Amino acid sequence: MGLGHSDFMAMFDQWAPTYDATVFQAEPADGFERYQEVLARVAELAGAAPGRTVLDVGTGTGNLAQVLADRGATVLAVEPSAAMRQEARQKLGDAVPVLEGQFLDLPVPAGGVDAVVSSYAFHHLTDDAKVQGAKEMLRVLRPGGVVVLGDIAWADEAARQAMIRRFKAAGKPDLVQEIEEEYYPTIGLLTSIFASLGCSVYVEQWTDWVWVIAARKR
Ligand SMILES: C[S@@+](CC[C@H](N)C(=O)[O-])C[C@H]1O[C@@H](n2cnc3c(N)ncnc32)[C@H](O)[C@@H]1O
């Protein structure tokens, strides 16, 4: 059973002050393995560069937004957790607006950005909501623009079950619980959502359970 929205937000508000320690000191095989490489690859596939506007959804403490800004892009960041927004504003300063919002209701006009990116956040939506979230990201994207997600996903259901067995055998019940409670999708589901919305889709696998997916709007 998954957590409700307010439970999720309380969890992220509480996590915000220590979040960076979690992700920058990730252990091998945990979900944040290769975190900084994944952020860099998302920014690269988004074409983050001077003259391009990139929206980071679920920015958290702003680490991906920082990578995008360092590449010279004009960056907008959206985040539902107040405590995460506070951390992001401290990190990013005035150059990057950090707006309250979420995947299903982005505070950005239609066709307003060249790329929409998100890291380790899209999986928080239920599978039905993922379809709505994909539609909303495509709404704010200009034609020819790209959505790039770096996130936890499974090659297929067998890969999910294999990971559960592996973490049980390794005595890691927290990770087993995480897999069972979160809405981590298969890469097939993510691909089919964006393909069904008319996008051309490209995927890369970065770890046993982290993928980067780029969906280009026609
Ligand atoms: C694991 S953190 C990832 C933060 C950051 N993108 C990163 O790569 O470090 C997940 C973030 O997604 C946000 N989030 C949760 N539900 C969301 C939603 N429906 N729309 C947008 N962001 C959401 C959380 O508040 C949290 O900041």
The ligand as a Gaussian input file, in Angstrom:
#p B3LYP/6-31G(d) Opt

LIG

0 1
 C       13.794000      11.688000      -4.031000
 S       13.428000      13.400000      -4.170000
 C       14.298000      13.883000      -5.668000
 C       14.734000      15.337000      -5.623000
 C       15.637000      15.792000      -6.758000
 N       14.940000      15.813000      -8.016000
 C       16.890000      14.984000      -6.853000
 O       17.187000      14.419000      -7.906000
 O       17.616000      14.905000      -5.861000
 C       11.759000      13.372000      -4.742000
 C       11.158000      14.769000      -4.826000
 O        9.910000      14.665000      -5.548000
 C        9.002000      15.518000      -4.929000
 N        7.641000      15.088000      -5.262000
 C        6.878000      14.157000      -4.647000
 N        5.679000      14.080000      -5.254000
 C        5.709000      14.980000      -6.273000
 C        4.759000      15.382000      -7.263000
 N        3.545000      14.838000      -7.325000
 N        5.110000      16.350000      -8.141000
 C        6.356000      16.896000      -8.086000
 N        7.289000      16.558000      -7.171000
 C        6.967000      15.611000      -6.277000
 C        9.321000      15.427000      -3.443000
 O        8.778000      16.499000      -2.701000
 C       10.839000      15.390000      -3.474000
 O       11.392000      16.673000      -3.390000

